[in-house]
Amino acid sequence: MNQRTPSIILVGPQMGENIGAAARVMGNFGLSDLRIVAPRDGWPNPAADTMSAGAFEAGVVTPTVFDTLEEAVGDLNYLIATTARQRGMEKPVFSTDLAVKEITGSDVPTGILFGAEKSGLPNDAVVMCDAILTYPVNNKFASLNLAQAVGVFAHAWGAQSAPDEVSGLDEPAKRKALIGMMQHFEDELERAGFFFPPEKKDVMVHNLRNAFTRAKWTDQEVRTFRGAVKALTIGRGKARIHRD
């Protein structure tokens, strides 16, 4: 099943700066369809262009303006309202992770609704939605800037498609290479008299190996470390010869 990115719908946004900032963070995390319902200051809006950091000009985010919410969501099948309160409505309530899980991998056109800066989403808009999205904000100060609210969801959406490991790193070390490195290091520690008293050697080796294993070494790191151990060994030999 193909993954379709959700539409971000701003209902009655007041400030062009917030619209632009929302577009910018959408572009950061791979969201492109921005639907703007009845913006207070009209459209186009120079302040939005400035705050978007070029997201509109580059075509990263495509804004579409609608007069009514009904028009904005007419082609969508599933709607999630972002609001701090359930408002007494019997609807599923999602965290960002659960909301993303609900729509990830789905080919159903989905919209995430955000309300105006001053008052949030009107009840009429929430009623139209299938579910509610809430953030774990401080109950004593639950007010989020509009662009920040979009950013929280956008980050969650981007995170679900990000690789588990940072790209560009060397391949993880094969277990054989890691064991060889540890044995090499332990042999040199043995020669240096590190394992004392002898009856504690097994525990000391286990502690070292646990630490090495947790580090998730790459092949390059293993080679570099073995080279460093070898250099120290040669250096210690030269020092011994010089003293003699």
Secondary structure, 3 states (H helix, E strand, C coil): CCCCCCEEEEECCCCHHHHHHHHHHHHHCCCCEEEEECCCCCCCCHHHHHHCCCCCCCCCCEEEEECCHHHHCCCCCEEEEECCCCCCCCCCEECHHHHHHHHCCCCCCEEEEECECCCECCHHHHHCCCEEECCCCCCCCCCCCHHHHHHHHHHHHHHHHCCCCCCCCCCECCHHHHHHHHHHHHHHHHHCCCCCCHHHHHHHHHHHHHHHHHCCCEHHHHHHHHHHHHHHHHHHHHHHHHHC
